Amino acid sequence: MLFDVVPKERREDFYDRDEELSGILEALRLGERLVIVYGVRRIGKSSLVKVALRESKLPYVLVDVRELYYSENMVTIPYLVKYLIDGFKKYMKWCEKLGFNLRDALKRIRKVHVKGYEVEIEPKARISLTALFSEISSWCRKHGMRFVFVFDEAQYLRFSNIRYDGLFAWAVDNLSNITFILTGSEVGVLREFLRIDDARAPLYGRYRREIYVDRFSRDQSMDFLRQGFRELGLQPDMDELGEAVEAFNGLVGWLTYYGYYRVIRKLSHKEALNKVFEEGSKLVLEELIKVIAPSKKRYTAILKAIAHGITSWSDIKAYTIAKTGSITDKRFTELLKKLVKYGYLLKEDNRYKIPDPIVKYVVMEKL
């Protein structure tokens, strides 16, 4: 159902995004090797990719790189291989239903042992990612198949002593039967990490398909909520839906939570709105604190200025100086750019704003 708060996997549970879905499916059908999916947090990237993978009927493994980073504090090759192997175990039966004998492919990798649906790496073994990718691609080539590796929140790969952009460039050049799908909610960070516009970088000039997942328009947001209510046999109050749409600014994640609390948990309209802001703020605050930690007072001053409606570079800087003391133009600009890069600020016509209403609430009430 539309108001299910876990990432969707079936088209019938997924609202719209037909153009973006068609783009990923076409890339997989044509055998393209690199697909990059951009979009801010809570916009539905994970659901989009999972629906596309299910419809493509291609074998795949998906790694949440952010989860890996949070649990290990680093995204090294051994950790990534371990998470990939765990992913293979999770998706093995699904792959076999599609005719892909993942066990046979993994048995070709030295120091990897497969028994039934269990996969183990020898203690202290160092498995090469290039070897792992190569064996999967080789098996696919022999059997006329394609395998998809998905790295969700791929910008977290930058927390490593390995240049993963170089590894992806090598794979794109050499592995004809593998597609890599990279997603990123910190759009500027992911583009900077991949360096796809840098002529000196490994991925420069390599073909990739880029998919942008945008916010819902007001009409789409209203229709999404209306369909979610009617799906469960309920007639919504249109004034309440309008207020929810205004509150959550086209972010389908927050709209879904509102629908869940309102319809599934049967809270009142006001209670549902408050619940989304309170629960959502916990998620946002945890993420935001990590980003602003290196210069918390200055970042907080910048965000509070913008949350209070101060939008120009000079006025935001004046507010920041008043709250935290002197700062050079260069350093101030660096801080602003970082917040834009991470998606916490949006710059339009030389004016800055906080596009996510929950982030704005956190800045106003929690920082």
C-alpha positions as CSV (number, residue, x, y, z in Angstrom):
1,M,0.0,0.0,0.0
2,L,1.1,3.6,-0.6
3,F,1.3,4.4,3.1
4,D,3.6,1.5,3.9
5,V,6.7,3.2,5.5
6,V,9.2,0.6,4.3
7,P,10.8,1.0,0.8
8,K,8.4,-0.3,-1.9
9,E,9.3,-3.2,-4.2
10,R,6.2,-3.6,-6.3
11,R,4.8,-1.1,-8.9
12,E,1.3,-1.3,-7.5
13,D,2.6,0.0,-4.1
14,F,4.6,2.7,-5.8
15,Y,3.2,6.1,-6.8
16,D,4.0,7.6,-10.2
17,R,7.8,8.1,-11.0
18,D,7.0,6.4,-14.4
19,E,9.6,8.5,-16.3
20,E,12.4,7.7,-13.7
21,L,11.4,4.0,-13.6
22,S,11.4,3.7,-17.4
23,G,14.9,5.3,-17.4
24,I,16.4,2.7,-15.1
25,L,14.6,-0.2,-16.8
26,E,15.8,1.0,-20.2
27,A,19.4,1.3,-19.0
28,L,19.2,-2.3,-17.7
29,R,17.6,-3.6,-20.9
30,L,20.3,-1.9,-23.0
31,G,23.1,-3.3,-20.8
32,E,24.4,0.1,-19.7
33,R,27.1,-0.3,-17.1
34,L,26.7,2.7,-14.8
35,V,23.4,4.3,-13.5
36,I,23.5,7.1,-11.0
37,V,20.3,8.0,-9.1
38,Y,20.2,11.4,-7.4
39,G,17.7,12.9,-5.0
40,V,17.4,14.5,-1.6
41,R,16.6,12.5,1.5
42,R,13.1,11.0,1.8
43,I,12.4,11.4,-1.9
44,G,11.9,7.7,-2.7
45,K,15.2,6.7,-4.4
46,S,15.4,3.3,-2.6
47,S,11.9,2.4,-3.6
48,L,12.4,3.5,-7.2
49,V,15.5,1.3,-7.5
50,K,13.9,-1.7,-5.8
51,V,10.8,-1.6,-8.0
52,A,13.0,-1.3,-11.1
53,L,15.1,-4.3,-10.1
54,R,12.0,-6.4,-9.4
55,E,10.5,-5.5,-12.8
56,S,13.8,-6.1,-14.6
57,K,13.9,-9.7,-13.3
58,L,17.7,-9.4,-13.1
59,P,19.8,-10.9,-10.3
60,Y,21.3,-8.3,-8.0
61,V,22.8,-7.5,-4.6
62,L,22.2,-4.2,-2.7
63,V,24.5,-2.7,-0.1
64,D,23.5,0.2,2.1
65,V,26.8,2.0,2.2
66,R,25.6,4.4,4.9
67,E,24.8,1.5,7.2
68,L,28.2,0.0,6.5
69,Y,29.9,3.3,7.4
70,Y,27.9,3.8,10.6
71,S,28.7,0.3,11.8
72,E,32.3,0.1,10.8
73,N,33.4,3.9,10.7
74,M,35.2,3.2,7.4
75,V,34.4,1.6,4.1
76,T,37.4,-0.5,3.4
77,I,37.6,-3.3,0.8
78,P,37.4,-6.1,3.4
79,Y,34.3,-4.5,5.0
80,L,32.7,-3.9,1.6
81,V,33.4,-7.5,0.5
82,K,31.9,-8.8,3.8
83,Y,28.7,-6.8,3.2
84,L,28.5,-8.0,-0.4
85,I,28.9,-11.6,0.7
86,D,26.1,-11.0,3.3
87,G,24.0,-9.5,0.5
88,F,24.7,-12.6,-1.7
89,K,23.3,-14.8,1.0
90,K,20.2,-12.6,1.4
91,Y,19.4,-12.6,-2.4
92,M,20.7,-16.1,-3.3
93,K,17.2,-17.8,-3.5
94,W,15.8,-14.8,-5.5
95,C,18.8,-15.1,-7.9
96,E,18.2,-18.8,-8.4
97,K,14.6,-18.2,-9.2
98,L,15.8,-16.0,-12.1
99,G,18.1,-18.7,-13.3
100,F,21.3,-17.2,-11.9
101,N,23.4,-19.8,-10.0
102,L,25.1,-17.5,-7.6
103,R,26.6,-20.4,-5.7
104,D,28.4,-21.6,-8.8
105,A,29.8,-18.1,-9.5
106,L,31.0,-17.6,-5.9
107,K,32.7,-21.0,-5.8
108,R,35.1,-19.7,-8.4
109,I,36.5,-17.1,-6.0
110,R,39.5,-18.2,-3.9
111,K,38.9,-18.4,-0.2
112,V,35.2,-18.1,-0.5
113,H,33.3,-21.3,0.5
114,V,29.6,-22.1,-0.3
115,K,27.6,-24.7,1.5
116,G,23.9,-24.7,0.6
117,Y,22.8,-21.2,1.0
118,E,25.6,-20.2,3.4
119,V,28.6,-18.3,2.1
120,E,31.8,-17.9,4.2
121,I,35.1,-16.2,3.7
122,E,38.2,-17.8,5.2
123,P,39.4,-16.1,8.3
124,K,41.9,-13.3,7.6
125,A,41.4,-13.8,3.8
126,R,41.7,-10.7,1.7
127,I,39.3,-10.9,-1.2
128,S,39.9,-8.6,-4.1
129,L,36.8,-6.6,-5.2
130,T,38.1,-6.7,-8.8
131,A,38.3,-10.5,-8.6
132,L,34.8,-10.7,-7.1
133,F,33.3,-8.5,-9.8
134,S,35.3,-10.3,-12.5
135,E,34.0,-13.7,-11.6
136,I,30.4,-12.6,-11.4
137,S,30.8,-10.9,-14.8
138,S,32.5,-14.0,-16.3
139,W,29.8,-16.3,-15.2
140,C,27.2,-13.9,-16.6
141,R,28.9,-13.7,-19.9
142,K,29.0,-17.5,-20.3
143,H,25.3,-17.8,-19.5
144,G,24.0,-14.7,-21.3
145,M,23.0,-12.9,-18.2
146,R,23.5,-9.6,-16.4
147,F,24.1,-8.9,-12.7
148,V,23.4,-5.6,-10.9
149,F,25.4,-4.2,-8.0
150,V,23.5,-1.5,-6.1
151,F,25.4,0.8,-3.8
152,D,22.7,2.8,-1.9
153,E,24.0,6.2,-0.5
154,A,27.2,5.7,-2.5
155,Q,28.7,9.0,-1.3
156,Y,29.8,7.2,1.9
157,L,32.3,5.2,-0.2
158,R,34.5,8.3,0.2
159,F,35.3,7.3,3.8
160,S,38.1,5.0,2.7
161,N,41.7,4.9,1.7
162,I,40.6,3.4,-1.6
163,R,39.6,5.4,-4.7
164,Y,36.3,3.7,-5.5
165,D,35.7,6.0,-8.5
166,G,38.8,4.4,-10.1
167,L,37.5,0.9,-9.3
168,F,34.1,1.8,-10.9
169,A,35.9,3.2,-14.0
170,W,37.9,0.0,-14.4
171,A,34.7,-2.1,-14.0
172,V,32.8,0.0,-16.5
173,D,35.6,-0.4,-19.0
174,N,36.2,-4.1,-18.5
175,L,33.1,-5.9,-17.2
176,S,30.5,-6.1,-19.9
177,N,27.8,-8.1,-18.0
178,I,27.6,-6.0,-14.8
179,T,25.6,-2.8,-14.2
180,F,26.4,-0.6,-11.2
181,I,23.6,1.5,-9.8
182,L,24.8,4.2,-7.4
183,T,22.3,6.3,-5.4
184,G,23.0,9.4,-3.3
185,S,20.9,11.8,-1.2
186,E,23.8,14.2,-0.7
187,V,23.8,15.1,-4.4
188,G,26.7,17.5,-4.4
189,V,28.8,15.2,-2.3
190,L,28.2,12.2,-4.6
191,R,29.1,14.2,-7.7
192,E,32.2,15.5,-6.1
193,F,33.2,12.1,-4.9
194,L,32.7,10.5,-8.4
195,R,34.4,13.5,-10.1
196,I,32.5,12.8,-13.2
197,D,33.0,16.4,-14.5
198,D,36.8,16.4,-13.7
199,A,38.8,15.7,-16.9
200,R,41.6,14.3,-14.7
201,A,39.3,11.8,-12.9
202,P,38.9,8.1,-13.7
203,L,35.2,8.3,-14.5
204,Y,35.4,11.3,-16.7
205,G,34.2,10.6,-20.2
206,R,32.6,7.3,-19.3
207,Y,29.0,6.9,-20.3
208,R,26.6,6.9,-17.4
209,R,22.8,7.4,-17.2
210,E,21.8,9.9,-14.6
211,I,18.4,9.8,-13.0
212,Y,17.1,12.8,-11.0
213,V,14.3,12.1,-8.5
214,D,12.5,15.4,-7.7
215,R,10.0,16.5,-5.2
216,F,6.3,15.9,-5.9
217,S,4.4,19.0,-7.2
218,R,1.5,20.2,-5.0
219,D,-0.9,18.3,-7.3
220,Q,1.1,15.1,-7.1
221,S,1.3,15.4,-3.4
222,M,-2.5,15.9,-3.1
223,D,-3.1,13.0,-5.4
224,F,-0.7,10.7,-3.5
225,L,-2.4,11.3,-0.2
226,R,-5.9,11.1,-1.8
227,Q,-5.1,7.7,-3.4
228,G,-3.5,6.4,-0.1
229,F,-6.7,7.2,1.8
230,R,-9.0,5.8,-0.8
231,E,-6.9,2.7,-1.1
232,L,-8.0,1.9,2.4
233,G,-11.6,2.8,1.8
234,L,-11.5,6.3,3.4
235,Q,-12.7,9.6,2.2
236,P,-10.1,12.3,3.2
237,D,-10.8,15.8,4.3
238,M,-9.3,17.9,1.5
239,D,-8.5,20.8,3.8
240,E,-6.4,18.5,6.0
241,L,-4.6,17.1,3.0
242,G,-3.8,20.6,1.8
243,E,-2.3,21.4,5.1
244,A,-0.2,18.2,5.1
245,V,1.0,19.0,1.6
246,E,2.0,22.5,2.6
247,A,3.8,21.2,5.6
248,F,5.9,18.5,3.9
249,N,7.0,20.3,0.6
250,G,6.7,17.4,-1.8
251,L,8.9,15.0,0.1
252,V,7.2,11.6,-0.3
253,G,8.8,10.1,2.7
254,W,7.2,12.6,5.1
255,L,3.9,12.4,3.2
256,T,4.0,8.6,3.6
257,Y,4.6,8.9,7.3
258,Y,1.7,11.4,7.7
259,G,-0.6,8.9,5.9
260,Y,0.6,6.1,8.0
261,Y,0.0,7.9,11.3
262,R,-3.3,9.3,10.1
263,V,-4.8,6.2,8.5
264,I,-3.0,3.1,9.9
265,R,-2.4,4.4,13.4
266,K,-5.7,6.4,13.3
267,L,-4.3,9.6,14.8
268,S,-6.1,12.9,14.4
269,H,-4.8,15.2,11.6
270,K,-3.0,17.4,14.1
271,E,-1.6,14.5,16.0
272,A,-0.3,12.9,12.7
273,L,1.4,16.2,11.7
274,N,3.0,16.5,15.1
275,K,4.1,12.9,15.1
276,V,5.9,13.2,11.7
277,F,7.7,16.3,12.9
278,E,8.7,14.8,16.2
279,E,9.8,11.4,14.9
280,G,11.3,12.8,11.7
281,S,13.3,15.3,13.7
282,K,15.1,12.5,15.5
283,L,16.3,11.0,12.2
284,V,17.3,14.4,10.8
285,L,19.1,15.6,14.0
286,E,21.2,12.5,14.1
287,E,22.4,13.0,10.5
288,L,22.7,16.8,10.8
289,I,24.9,16.7,13.9
290,K,27.4,14.5,12.1
291,V,27.7,17.0,9.2
292,I,28.0,20.2,11.3
293,A,30.2,18.7,14.1
294,P,33.5,20.2,12.7
295,S,32.2,23.8,13.1
296,K,29.0,23.4,15.0
297,K,28.5,26.9,16.3
298,R,29.0,28.5,12.9
299,Y,26.9,26.0,11.0
300,T,24.1,26.4,13.6
301,A,24.2,30.2,13.2
302,I,24.0,29.9,9.4
303,L,21.1,27.5,9.6
304,K,19.2,29.5,12.2
305,A,19.6,32.7,10.1
306,I,18.1,31.0,7.1
307,A,15.3,29.3,9.1
308,H,14.3,32.8,10.4
309,G,14.0,34.1,6.8
310,I,17.4,35.7,6.2
311,T,18.3,34.6,2.7
312,S,21.1,36.7,1.2
313,W,24.9,35.8,1.5
314,S,25.7,39.1,3.2
315,D,22.9,39.1,5.7
316,I,23.5,35.5,6.7
317,K,27.2,36.3,7.2
318,A,26.3,39.3,9.3
319,Y,24.0,37.2,11.5
320,T,26.7,34.5,11.8
321,I,29.3,37.1,12.9
322,A,26.9,38.5,15.4
323,K,26.4,35.1,16.9
324,T,29.9,33.5,16.6
325,G,32.5,36.2,15.9
326,S,34.6,37.1,13.0
327,I,34.9,34.8,9.9
328,T,36.6,35.4,6.6
329,D,34.6,35.5,3.4
330,K,36.3,32.4,2.1
331,R,35.6,30.3,5.2
332,F,32.0,31.5,5.4
333,T,31.5,30.6,1.7
334,E,33.0,27.1,2.3
335,L,30.5,26.5,5.1
336,L,27.6,27.6,3.0
337,K,28.7,25.5,0.0
338,K,29.0,22.4,2.2
339,L,25.5,22.7,3.5
340,V,24.2,23.1,-0.1
341,K,26.3,20.1,-1.1
342,Y,24.8,17.9,1.6
343,G,21.3,19.0,0.6
344,Y,20.5,20.9,3.8
345,L,20.3,24.2,1.9
346,L,19.1,25.1,-1.5
347,K,20.5,28.1,-3.4
348,E,18.2,29.8,-5.9
349,D,18.7,33.2,-7.5
350,N,21.5,33.9,-5.0
351,R,19.1,33.3,-2.1
352,Y,19.3,30.4,0.4
353,K,16.5,28.4,1.9
354,I,16.0,25.1,3.8
355,P,14.0,22.9,1.5
356,D,13.1,20.2,4.0
357,P,10.5,21.3,6.5
358,I,11.7,18.8,9.1
359,V,15.2,20.1,8.8
360,K,13.9,23.6,9.3
361,Y,11.9,22.4,12.4
362,V,15.1,20.8,13.8
363,V,17.1,24.0,13.3
364,M,14.4,26.1,15.0
365,E,13.6,23.7,17.9
366,K,16.4,21.3,18.5
367,L,19.8,23.0,17.7
